[in-house]
Amino acid sequence: MNSGFILRLLNKATKIEANEVKAVLVSFSFIFTILASYYIIRPVRDAMASNWSDVELSTIWTLTFLISFLVVSIYGYVCSKVKFKNLVPGVYGFFAATFYLLYFFTNAFPDLNLINQIFYVWVSVFSLLNISVFWSFMADTYKQEQSRRLFGFIASGSSLGAIFGPAVSFFLAEKVGSNELILISATMLLVPIFIVLYLQKIKETELANTSAAEYNEQAIGSGILAGFKEFALKPILLGIGLFIFIYTGISTFVYFEIKNILIDVDPDSRTQIWAGIDLAVNVLAVITGMFGTSRLATKFGLKITLPLVPIIIAGLLFLLALSPILWAVVGLQIIRRAGEYSITKPAREMLFTLVDRESRFKAKSVIDVVIYRGGDIFWAWSFTGLTQVMGLGLGGIAIVGGFIATLWSYVALRLGRTFDESQILDKSP
């Protein structure tokens, strides 16, 4: 397959320019690898959840939030001490090492519930910081105008990785056992180290980012709580944080309902079912992300692209309330996550091109990890209260979720307008 054909194909999808091809393909490979690694162990984590009650899981999510707060604070300190060229490779090397340790302990103590809980918490922390660091790196690599054209296609690499990962889990869970999937995931996390080093090189050459060499030798900002200060002082970051917080309400409600459905299913079969959901989600997401998101963002702007999925989800939740059928929850989960991965997330990541490097790497991790996990525990306990205290069933939960999604749509619209207005100002003489 010659390079001319590849360029024409990419141009149809993203309006890519010749000097961007190498960087885009490497970025695509980067997110493919880290998402594949995560999605290999995600079903293992989710299979554990059915062993715990709503109260127990809410407690675990609360612990996840506290650990996330600590990890992000430490990460902020590391950012201020470590040269940028070593920062991102170091993050993935660190997580790979921790998963090797967890593999050892889960094999050594297979029946110890504490180890399972530690594993669940750490995978949840990894799932957000891992992606946050990637998109921080992307926002630092590409310009604002490039993000509108390229981020949708790059994000489709995450969908392909999220197809490959659960496929591995689906076919291997019963053959090799769930624990061996942890070893596979840890080994895959070593690959991004080399990808990042290569991207740093072509960032300066292929993309003509002349400041890259200087940045590589510098740490980012100062202070262990700098990310929290950046977040609190910038309205655009507060808006993104609110967007994330509301989003977690929808994802939490749907997750808890599916978790409860699978109570009576054995662990390895649960792993397969969760993997099957992941597989369906990402087949749909990759088609949309590869050929739809970039065109939506460039043609209609973020004022349409960003609120699109929230509006659809709000409508589906109100429909679910009229006909609360359990299998429909799974369908809603597939549509919600596919839309999030292929449209909403790459559109949301474009917003970070509006802020400086310290905000991208420090405040972004606060939003993506602390605010996200804080939303998780707020909505987890809210769900527990609605079901255990108020006795709401699926229909009632769907109505509550519909109103939450409506608010989510409004916040998305405001953020999208802010981004589009900044584009107009940038083009002004």
Backbone torsions as a table, in degrees:
resi	resn	phi	psi	omega
1	MET	NA	119.0	-175.2
2	ASN	-81.0	163.7	-176.5
3	SER	-67.2	-29.7	179.0
4	GLY	-62.7	-42.2	178.4
5	PHE	-63.6	-43.9	179.7
6	ILE	-61.2	-43.6	179.6
7	LEU	-62.4	-42.9	179.0
8	ARG	-63.4	-41.2	178.7
9	LEU	-63.5	-46.0	179.5
10	LEU	-66.0	-36.7	179.5
11	ASN	-64.0	-37.1	177.0
12	LYS	-63.9	-37.1	-177.1
13	ALA	-81.1	-38.4	-167.3
14	THR	-132.3	-5.2	-171.9
15	LYS	58.2	40.9	-177.7
16	ILE	-70.2	147.1	175.9
17	GLU	-98.3	156.5	-171.9
18	ALA	-57.2	-39.7	-177.8
19	ASN	-73.4	-9.1	-177.8
20	GLU	-97.9	-11.9	-171.4
21	VAL	-57.7	-50.9	-176.1
22	LYS	-61.5	-45.8	-178.7
23	ALA	-63.6	-41.4	-178.7
24	VAL	-65.6	-44.6	-179.4
25	LEU	-65.3	-38.7	177.8
26	VAL	-68.5	-40.6	176.5
27	SER	-62.1	-40.5	176.5
28	PHE	-58.9	-44.9	179.3
29	SER	-66.1	-36.3	179.5
30	PHE	-58.4	-56.6	-176.4
31	ILE	-71.7	-28.4	174.0
32	PHE	-58.2	-45.9	-175.5
33	THR	-67.0	-46.4	-176.3
34	ILE	-71.2	-32.3	177.6
35	LEU	-73.9	-36.9	176.3
36	ALA	-61.0	-44.0	179.1
37	SER	-59.8	-45.9	-179.7
38	TYR	-65.2	-43.8	-174.8
39	TYR	-74.9	-12.8	171.7
40	ILE	-70.3	-37.5	-178.3
41	ILE	-99.5	-11.5	178.4
42	ARG	-58.5	-46.4	178.2
43	PRO	-62.4	-31.7	177.0
44	VAL	-63.3	-45.1	177.4
45	ARG	-62.6	-49.8	-175.7
46	ASP	-65.5	-30.9	177.8
47	ALA	-63.6	-30.4	179.6
48	MET	-68.9	-28.4	-171.7
49	ALA	-61.5	-32.2	-178.3
50	SER	-70.8	-9.9	176.0
51	ASN	-78.1	-12.5	-173.6
52	TRP	-117.7	149.4	176.0
53	SER	-72.5	170.6	177.2
54	ASP	-58.9	-40.3	179.2
55	VAL	-65.6	-44.4	178.9
56	GLU	-62.6	-44.0	-179.9
57	LEU	-66.7	-39.6	176.5
58	SER	-61.1	-38.7	177.0
59	THR	-64.5	-42.6	177.6
60	ILE	-63.1	-40.5	177.4
61	TRP	-65.1	-34.6	175.7
62	THR	-63.4	-43.8	176.4
63	LEU	-62.3	-39.3	177.6
64	THR	-59.0	-41.9	177.5
65	PHE	-61.0	-46.2	-178.7
66	LEU	-63.5	-43.6	177.0
67	ILE	-63.9	-39.4	179.1
68	SER	-61.9	-43.8	177.3
69	PHE	-58.0	-45.2	179.7
70	LEU	-64.4	-45.5	-178.1
71	VAL	-63.2	-43.6	-180.0
72	VAL	-65.5	-37.5	176.8
73	SER	-63.1	-45.1	177.3
74	ILE	-63.7	-41.3	178.2
75	TYR	-60.5	-41.7	177.4
76	GLY	-60.9	-39.7	177.4
77	TYR	-65.8	-43.9	179.4
78	VAL	-61.3	-40.4	178.3
79	CYS	-56.9	-35.6	-177.6
80	SER	-81.1	-10.7	-176.7
81	LYS	-113.0	-26.2	-173.8
82	VAL	-101.0	137.9	176.3
83	LYS	-58.8	142.5	-175.4
84	PHE	-56.8	-37.6	-176.8
85	LYS	-63.6	-21.9	179.7
86	ASN	-99.2	-13.4	-171.5
87	LEU	-65.5	-58.4	-174.5
88	VAL	-66.4	-46.4	174.9
89	PRO	-58.1	-36.6	-179.9
90	GLY	-64.2	-36.3	179.3
91	VAL	-60.8	-47.5	-177.5
92	TYR	-72.3	-33.6	174.7
93	GLY	-64.2	-40.4	178.8
94	PHE	-62.5	-47.3	-179.5
95	PHE	-65.8	-36.6	176.4
96	ALA	-59.4	-44.6	-180.0
97	ALA	-62.2	-41.0	-179.2
98	THR	-66.7	-34.9	179.1
99	PHE	-73.0	-30.9	171.8
100	TYR	-61.8	-41.0	177.8
101	LEU	-64.5	-43.9	179.8
102	LEU	-64.5	-36.0	175.7
103	TYR	-59.7	-43.9	179.5
104	PHE	-61.9	-47.0	-175.9
105	PHE	-71.2	-36.3	178.2
106	THR	-67.7	-29.5	175.1
107	ASN	-77.8	-37.2	-178.4
108	ALA	-72.7	-33.8	-177.7
109	PHE	-130.6	67.6	-172.4
110	PRO	-64.9	-25.1	-176.1
111	ASP	-103.3	6.5	-177.7
112	LEU	-87.0	112.8	-175.8
113	ASN	-62.5	-32.4	179.9
114	LEU	-59.8	-41.7	178.8
115	ILE	-63.1	-42.2	177.1
116	ASN	-61.1	-40.6	179.7
117	GLN	-67.2	-41.2	176.0
118	ILE	-61.3	-44.3	178.3
119	PHE	-59.6	-46.7	-179.5
120	TYR	-59.0	-46.5	-179.1
121	VAL	-63.4	-46.7	-174.6
122	TRP	-68.4	-39.0	176.0
123	VAL	-62.4	-37.2	178.9
124	SER	-66.4	-39.3	175.5
125	VAL	-65.6	-47.5	179.7
126	PHE	-58.7	-40.6	-174.0
127	SER	-59.0	-32.4	-177.8
128	LEU	-94.3	-45.3	-178.8
129	LEU	-65.5	-38.3	177.1
130	ASN	-54.4	-49.2	-179.3
131	ILE	-74.8	-37.8	179.7
132	SER	-59.9	-45.6	179.3
133	VAL	-63.2	-40.9	178.0
134	PHE	-58.0	-52.2	-176.0
135	TRP	-70.2	-29.1	171.8
136	SER	-60.5	-43.9	178.6
137	PHE	-64.1	-39.6	178.4
138	MET	-66.3	-44.5	179.4
139	ALA	-64.7	-25.6	177.0
140	ASP	-82.8	-21.9	-176.5
141	THR	-88.5	-39.8	-174.3
142	TYR	-109.9	149.4	177.6
143	LYS	-78.8	168.1	-176.6
144	GLN	-58.1	-45.8	179.8
145	GLU	-64.3	-39.5	178.9
146	GLN	-65.1	-35.1	-177.5
147	SER	-60.2	-38.3	-180.0
148	ARG	-64.1	-36.7	-177.9
149	ARG	-83.1	-34.0	-164.8
150	LEU	-107.9	-26.8	-172.1
151	PHE	-65.9	-34.3	178.2
152	GLY	-61.3	-45.4	179.2
153	PHE	-67.1	-44.4	178.7
154	ILE	-59.8	-42.3	179.7
155	ALA	-62.8	-27.3	178.2
156	SER	-65.4	-21.6	172.9
157	GLY	-63.1	-32.9	176.9
158	SER	-66.8	-37.2	179.1
159	SER	-67.7	-39.9	176.2
160	LEU	-65.0	-41.7	175.9
161	GLY	-62.8	-36.4	179.2
162	ALA	-78.0	-9.1	168.8
163	ILE	-86.7	-46.5	-178.7
164	PHE	-62.5	-44.8	-176.7
165	GLY	-59.4	-57.4	178.9
166	PRO	-64.8	-27.7	175.8
167	ALA	-63.2	-41.9	175.8
168	VAL	-60.2	-46.6	-179.7
169	SER	-65.2	-40.7	-177.5
170	PHE	-61.3	-44.1	-175.2
171	PHE	-85.8	-22.4	-175.1
172	LEU	-105.3	-15.6	-173.4
173	ALA	-53.9	-47.5	-178.0
174	GLU	-84.4	-22.6	-178.6
175	LYS	-78.8	-46.7	-177.2
176	VAL	-108.8	-13.0	-178.1
177	GLY	93.7	151.1	-175.9
178	SER	-62.3	-36.2	-176.9
179	ASN	-62.2	-36.8	-178.9
180	GLU	-65.6	-22.8	177.4
181	LEU	-65.9	-29.2	177.5
182	ILE	-64.0	-41.6	179.2
183	LEU	-63.3	-43.0	178.5
184	ILE	-61.5	-45.4	-179.5
185	SER	-61.7	-45.1	-179.2
186	ALA	-60.9	-41.2	-179.3
187	THR	-66.6	-39.6	178.7
188	MET	-63.2	-30.0	-178.6
189	LEU	-68.9	-11.3	176.0
190	LEU	-75.2	-26.8	-177.0
191	VAL	-61.8	-45.3	-178.8
192	PRO	-57.6	-23.7	178.8
193	ILE	-57.2	-46.1	-178.4
194	PHE	-74.9	-33.3	177.8
195	ILE	-63.8	-44.3	-179.3
196	VAL	-62.5	-43.3	179.6
197	LEU	-60.3	-39.7	178.5
198	TYR	-69.3	-41.4	178.9
199	LEU	-62.4	-37.2	178.3
200	GLN	-62.2	-34.0	178.7
201	LYS	-70.7	-48.9	-176.3
202	ILE	-78.0	-15.6	173.4
203	LYS	-60.6	-36.6	179.9
204	GLU	-82.0	-33.6	-175.1
205	THR	-93.0	-65.9	-175.6
206	GLU	-63.7	-40.0	-178.5
207	LEU	-95.0	-0.8	177.0
208	ALA	55.0	39.1	176.4
209	ASN	-85.7	89.8	-171.5
210	THR	-68.5	-18.1	179.9
211	SER	-86.0	-6.3	-174.8
212	ALA	-58.8	-43.6	-178.1
213	ALA	-61.4	-43.6	178.7
214	GLU	-64.8	-45.4	179.6
215	TYR	-60.2	-38.9	-175.8
216	ASN	-59.8	-28.4	-176.9
217	GLU	-93.9	3.5	-177.6
218	GLN	-112.9	151.7	166.9
219	ALA	-83.4	170.4	-176.7
220	ILE	-108.5	108.6	172.8
221	GLY	65.8	-159.9	-179.2
222	SER	-153.1	159.2	175.1
223	GLY	89.6	135.9	-177.0
224	ILE	-67.9	-27.6	-178.7
225	LEU	-107.4	17.0	-177.3
226	ALA	-58.6	-39.5	179.7
227	GLY	-61.9	-39.4	178.4
228	PHE	-66.2	-39.4	178.2
229	LYS	-65.9	-44.4	177.9
230	GLU	-57.8	-45.4	-179.6
231	PHE	-60.7	-44.7	-174.9
232	ALA	-70.9	-24.9	-172.4
233	LEU	-98.4	-9.5	-176.4
234	LYS	-114.4	116.5	-177.6
235	PRO	-55.2	-39.0	-178.7
236	ILE	-63.5	-37.5	178.6
237	LEU	-71.3	-37.5	175.8
238	LEU	-63.2	-38.8	177.8
239	GLY	-64.3	-43.1	177.8
240	ILE	-64.5	-39.6	177.7
241	GLY	-60.9	-42.4	177.4
242	LEU	-64.1	-40.5	176.7
243	PHE	-57.2	-48.2	179.7
244	ILE	-64.0	-44.2	-178.2
245	PHE	-58.9	-45.3	-179.8
246	ILE	-67.8	-41.8	178.4
247	TYR	-55.3	-41.0	-178.5
248	THR	-62.8	-24.8	176.8
249	GLY	-62.3	-43.8	179.4
250	ILE	-67.6	-48.0	-177.1
251	SER	-63.7	-37.1	-179.1
252	THR	-67.5	-46.6	-178.8
253	PHE	-59.3	-44.7	-178.6
254	VAL	-68.2	-41.6	-179.8
255	TYR	-60.2	-46.3	-179.6
256	PHE	-62.8	-38.9	-179.8
257	GLU	-64.8	-43.6	178.9
258	ILE	-66.8	-40.3	177.9
259	LYS	-56.0	-42.9	-178.6
260	ASN	-70.1	-32.7	177.8
261	ILE	-62.2	-33.3	-172.4
262	LEU	-95.0	14.6	-176.8
263	ILE	-55.1	-42.0	-173.4
264	ASP	-91.2	10.4	-179.0
265	VAL	-98.9	141.0	-178.3
266	ASP	-67.9	154.7	-171.8
267	PRO	-54.6	-47.0	-178.4
268	ASP	-66.0	-36.5	176.8
269	SER	-67.9	-37.6	174.4
270	ARG	-59.7	-44.1	178.4
271	THR	-56.7	-42.9	178.8
272	GLN	-64.6	-42.3	-178.9
273	ILE	-64.9	-47.2	177.6
274	TRP	-62.1	-38.3	177.3
275	ALA	-64.5	-38.9	177.7
276	GLY	-63.0	-40.7	175.3
277	ILE	-61.7	-46.8	178.6
278	ASP	-58.1	-41.4	-178.4
279	LEU	-63.7	-46.4	179.5
280	ALA	-63.3	-42.7	179.0
281	VAL	-56.3	-48.0	-169.7
282	ASN	-83.4	-23.3	170.1
283	VAL	-63.3	-43.6	177.4
284	LEU	-66.9	-40.7	-176.6
285	ALA	-68.1	-38.3	-175.6
286	VAL	-67.0	-36.6	178.8
287	ILE	-66.0	-44.8	-179.9
288	THR	-67.3	-46.8	-175.8
289	GLY	-67.0	-36.5	-175.5
290	MET	-72.0	-35.9	-173.3
291	PHE	-124.8	-3.5	-175.8
292	GLY	-112.1	-43.8	-170.8
293	THR	-63.4	-47.3	-178.8
294	SER	-60.4	-40.1	179.2
295	ARG	-68.6	-38.9	176.3
296	LEU	-60.7	-48.4	-175.9
297	ALA	-66.4	-40.0	-178.3
298	THR	-76.6	-33.4	-177.5
299	LYS	-84.6	-43.4	-173.1
300	PHE	-109.4	-11.7	-178.8
301	GLY	80.2	174.3	-178.7
302	LEU	-76.7	-18.1	179.0
303	LYS	-65.5	-20.9	174.3
304	ILE	-101.0	-44.9	-173.4
305	THR	-64.5	-46.4	-174.0
306	LEU	-67.7	-42.6	179.6
307	PRO	-83.5	-2.2	-173.9
308	LEU	-58.9	-54.2	-178.2
309	VAL	-65.8	-45.4	176.3
310	PRO	-54.2	-39.4	178.8
311	ILE	-64.9	-44.0	178.7
312	ILE	-61.5	-44.0	-178.6
313	ILE	-65.3	-39.6	177.2
314	ALA	-58.7	-45.8	179.0
315	GLY	-62.5	-43.4	-179.6
316	LEU	-65.7	-36.4	179.2
317	LEU	-66.6	-40.7	176.6
318	PHE	-66.1	-35.3	175.2
319	LEU	-66.9	-39.8	178.1
320	LEU	-61.2	-35.3	178.9
321	ALA	-63.4	-32.8	178.8
322	LEU	-74.1	-29.9	-179.7
323	SER	-138.0	77.1	-174.5
324	PRO	-75.4	78.0	179.6
325	ILE	-100.5	133.7	-172.0
326	LEU	-60.1	-41.2	-177.9
327	TRP	-64.4	-24.7	179.7
328	ALA	-66.7	-25.5	177.2
329	VAL	-63.3	-41.5	177.7
330	VAL	-62.5	-42.8	177.9
331	GLY	-62.2	-41.7	176.8
332	LEU	-61.9	-41.4	178.2
333	GLN	-60.8	-42.2	-179.8
334	ILE	-64.7	-46.8	-179.8
335	ILE	-65.4	-43.4	-178.7
336	ARG	-61.1	-50.4	-176.1
337	ARG	-71.3	-37.9	177.9
338	ALA	-61.8	-43.2	177.8
339	GLY	-65.9	-39.5	178.2
340	GLU	-62.1	-48.6	-175.7
341	TYR	-70.0	-39.0	-172.1
342	SER	-90.9	-28.6	-174.1
343	ILE	-120.5	-59.1	-171.4
344	THR	-65.2	-47.2	-175.9
345	LYS	-65.5	-51.3	178.2
346	PRO	-60.7	-34.3	176.6
347	ALA	-65.2	-42.1	178.9
348	ARG	-63.9	-38.7	-178.7
349	GLU	-67.2	-25.5	175.8
350	MET	-60.8	-29.9	-178.4
351	LEU	-61.2	-28.6	-177.2
352	PHE	-75.9	-8.1	172.2
353	THR	-74.3	-9.2	179.3
354	LEU	-84.0	-10.7	-174.5
355	VAL	-117.7	170.2	-176.3
356	ASP	-80.3	176.3	-173.7
357	ARG	-63.6	-39.4	-179.4
358	GLU	-63.4	-39.0	177.3
359	SER	-66.7	-38.0	-179.3
360	ARG	-63.5	-40.8	-174.0
361	PHE	-96.3	-27.5	-177.5
362	LYS	-102.9	-57.6	-179.7
363	ALA	-65.3	-33.8	178.8
364	LYS	-62.3	-40.5	178.5
365	SER	-66.8	-32.5	174.9
366	VAL	-62.0	-46.1	-179.8
367	ILE	-66.7	-50.0	-172.5
368	ASP	-71.6	-25.3	-176.5
369	VAL	-111.4	-59.2	-174.6
370	VAL	-70.1	-51.2	179.5
371	ILE	-63.5	-42.2	178.3
372	TYR	-59.7	-51.0	-178.9
373	ARG	-71.3	-31.6	173.2
374	GLY	-62.7	-40.9	174.3
375	GLY	-62.2	-40.8	178.6
376	ASP	-55.2	-50.2	-175.6
377	ILE	-72.6	-34.1	176.3
378	PHE	-60.8	-49.0	-177.0
379	TRP	-75.9	-29.6	176.9
380	ALA	-63.0	-46.8	178.4
381	TRP	-70.3	-31.2	175.1
382	SER	-63.9	-45.1	177.2
383	PHE	-60.5	-44.9	179.2
384	THR	-60.0	-41.4	177.8
385	GLY	-65.6	-41.2	-179.5
386	LEU	-66.2	-36.5	-177.7
387	THR	-89.4	-45.8	-174.9
388	GLN	-82.4	-35.1	-177.1
389	VAL	-94.5	-49.9	-176.7
390	MET	-88.4	-15.8	176.7
391	GLY	73.4	24.6	179.1
392	LEU	-69.2	140.4	174.3
393	GLY	-95.7	-166.3	-176.5
394	LEU	-59.5	-42.1	-179.5
395	GLY	-61.7	-45.9	179.1
396	GLY	-64.3	-41.5	177.3
397	ILE	-60.6	-39.7	-179.4
398	ALA	-63.9	-38.3	178.0
399	ILE	-64.1	-46.6	176.9
400	VAL	-58.1	-45.8	179.2
401	GLY	-61.7	-36.6	179.1
402	GLY	-61.6	-41.7	178.1
403	PHE	-69.0	-37.4	176.7
404	ILE	-62.6	-43.7	179.4
405	ALA	-65.2	-32.2	176.6
406	THR	-64.4	-43.8	175.5
407	LEU	-63.1	-40.1	177.0
408	TRP	-57.7	-42.0	179.7
409	SER	-61.6	-42.6	-178.7
410	TYR	-64.1	-46.2	178.8
411	VAL	-61.3	-41.4	178.7
412	ALA	-60.8	-41.3	179.0
413	LEU	-61.4	-44.8	-179.8
414	ARG	-63.9	-43.0	178.8
415	LEU	-65.4	-41.5	178.9
416	GLY	-61.9	-40.6	177.5
417	ARG	-64.4	-38.5	178.3
418	THR	-60.6	-45.1	179.1
419	PHE	-63.3	-47.0	-177.9
420	ASP	-63.5	-37.7	178.1
421	GLU	-66.6	-34.4	177.6
422	SER	-67.1	-34.1	176.6
423	GLN	-63.8	-41.0	178.8
424	ILE	-63.6	-42.2	179.1
425	LEU	-64.9	-38.3	-179.9
426	ASP	-64.5	-31.5	-178.4
427	LYS	-85.5	-9.4	-179.3
428	SER	-72.7	145.0	179.5
429	PRO	-67.6	NA	NA
